[in-house]
Amino acid sequence: MEDTKVQYHKIINKSRKIFINKNIDYGSSWRVLRIISLVDQINIKAQRIRNLQNNISNKIDEDQTAEFYGIINYSIMALIQMEKGIVDEPDLNNDEIIKLYDKIVNKTFKLMLNKNHDYGEAWREMEVISLTDLIIQKIYRMKSILKNDGKTSVSEGIDANFQDILNYSIFAQILLKE
């Protein structure tokens, strides 16, 4: 578990740097995105990863790693949106955004630790392809939940699905590096 903690934070640190640099370029323009738009952005990234894994011809020179970083950051954006609400124009400065980013990451990290304890780090025995499939499955679950006005009768909510996608993407990054 100690290796996982170190590896998790390495991935998050790189993801955070990418996020900060994009926010320097674009500001908080992503704050106007509705939840379904963020689900769709994650879907685009996940489908591209699936195409890469299926060896479909590619014309863009980015690998799975870059796409998983995108999914990590879109998941964090979505969780921020769920907490703060969607706005009509960018409203947060870089310091506010980073505080929210870190808060979401810390909460999701704690969830990962609890699940890893209960499941015995079963993800380490998985293939990256399986993690990609689970991400895509979560996307379809969220689309169904959103069509039902965000209501579920017995299932986890959208926020739990974003947290799982975030953690699956980090696990995929760890496995790709091993």
Secondary structure in CASP SS format (residue, H / E / C, confidence):
PFRMAT SS
TARGET T0000
AUTHOR 0000-0000-0000
METHOD secondary structure of the structure
MODEL  1
M C 1.00
E H 1.00
D H 1.00
T H 1.00
K H 1.00
V H 1.00
Q H 1.00
Y H 1.00
H H 1.00
K H 1.00
I H 1.00
I H 1.00
N H 1.00
K H 1.00
S H 1.00
R H 1.00
K H 1.00
I H 1.00
F H 1.00
I H 1.00
N H 1.00
K H 1.00
N H 1.00
I H 1.00
D H 1.00
Y H 1.00
G C 1.00
S C 1.00
S H 1.00
W H 1.00
R H 1.00
V H 1.00
L C 1.00
R C 1.00
I H 1.00
I H 1.00
S H 1.00
L H 1.00
V H 1.00
D H 1.00
Q H 1.00
I H 1.00
N H 1.00
I H 1.00
K H 1.00
A H 1.00
Q H 1.00
R H 1.00
I H 1.00
R H 1.00
N H 1.00
L H 1.00
Q H 1.00
N C 1.00
N C 1.00
I C 1.00
S C 1.00
N C 1.00
K C 1.00
I C 1.00
D C 1.00
E C 1.00
D C 1.00
Q H 1.00
T H 1.00
A H 1.00
E H 1.00
F H 1.00
Y H 1.00
G H 1.00
I H 1.00
I H 1.00
N H 1.00
Y H 1.00
S H 1.00
I H 1.00
M H 1.00
A H 1.00
L H 1.00
I H 1.00
Q H 1.00
M H 1.00
E H 1.00
K H 1.00
G C 1.00
I C 1.00
V C 1.00
D C 1.00
E C 1.00
P C 1.00
D C 1.00
L C 1.00
N C 1.00
N H 1.00
D H 1.00
E H 1.00
I H 1.00
I H 1.00
K H 1.00
L H 1.00
Y H 1.00
D H 1.00
K H 1.00
I H 1.00
V H 1.00
N H 1.00
K H 1.00
T H 1.00
F H 1.00
K H 1.00
L H 1.00
M H 1.00
L H 1.00
N H 1.00
K H 1.00
N H 1.00
H H 1.00
D H 1.00
Y H 1.00
G C 1.00
E C 1.00
A H 1.00
W H 1.00
R H 1.00
E H 1.00
M C 1.00
E C 1.00
V H 1.00
I H 1.00
S H 1.00
L H 1.00
T H 1.00
D H 1.00
L H 1.00
I H 1.00
I H 1.00
Q H 1.00
K H 1.00
I H 1.00
Y H 1.00
R H 1.00
M H 1.00
K H 1.00
S H 1.00
I H 1.00
L H 1.00
K H 1.00
N C 1.00
D C 1.00
G C 1.00
K C 1.00
T C 1.00
S C 1.00
V C 1.00
S C 1.00
E C 1.00
G C 1.00
I H 1.00
D H 1.00
A H 1.00
N H 1.00
F H 1.00
Q H 1.00
D H 1.00
I H 1.00
L H 1.00
N H 1.00
Y H 1.00
S H 1.00
I H 1.00
F H 1.00
A H 1.00
Q H 1.00
I H 1.00
L H 1.00
L H 1.00
K H 1.00
E C 1.00
END
